[in-house]
């Protein structure tokens, strides 16, 4: 079965724009990305939208649906009332290129700033050995598909554009935590980097990033809070300070 549904889709570019009203057919079992494609095919062939896999694994089709950062390919149309008007707008935290496409290069700049994994000296490829518990501890963070929904919803950058220089955002605090928890990473300054370069102190753990993650990563509880604790330990715990001076790593 199908029905006609009302949509408000943001149209414009870096110079400005506004919401345009559309009536589009919706069929049973469809997701929002299906509807956006139908809109392109029937009414708005010049509509800009970024997508790739349509399977919730590439993170390309991020947008704000009724104000909530979401993947359009994972937003099922049966979650809306048939009489409800659905708004679709670009990610608010990033500059608009055109229509629903935003410039997310900020995230790649932050990724390049993170020091790479540094294996211990004298250990060659194939010689790494880790306990299973250590593998599982950081495996969750590797599920990230870089949709940047967590970056978009984080009010530190969403509502304060001037914070972007000093704050890396949830996605890259996850990366810092993953590396700091890795028993074979030889760098001992990950917590210091998170404090001084990534601005982890600006995060006030509202957990909004966790709420929008399509991979259900417990960003706040399993990455950011433990990293904050490590930052505090590194600066204020006298035993950790002493261990750092004599070469004992605290994990």
Number of C-alpha atoms within 10 A of each C-alpha: 6 11 12 13 19 17 20 18 21 19 19 19 17 11 8 10 13 13 15 13 14 17 14 17 13 21 15 11 11 16 20 20 20 19 20 21 15 16 18 15 12 10 13 13 11 11 19 17 19 13 15 12 11 17 10 19 18 16 23 21 23 28 26 21 20 13 15 16 26 26 29 25 24 18 17 16 21 14 8 12 10 15 10 10 16 20 18 26 22 25 27 17 23 19 16 20 16 21 24 23 24 22 13 18 11 14 18 11 11 18 15 9 13 19 13 12 15 11 16 13 7 7 11 9 7 6 8 10 9 11 8 8 9 13 13 10 14 20 12 18 21 11 13 20 16 18 24 26 27 23 27 28 27 22 19 20 21 17 13 11 12 11 16 18 13 14 23 26 27 28 24 22 24 24 19 23 24 22 21 23 20 18 16 17 16 16 17 15 14 23 24 16 17 25 19 14 17 24 18 24 13 14 19 12 16 11 18 18 25 21 17 20 21 19 15 14 20 17 24 22 13 17 24 26 17 14 25 19 11 23 22 14 16 21 12 11 12 11 12 17 15 12 13 15 10 8 9 12 13 14 9
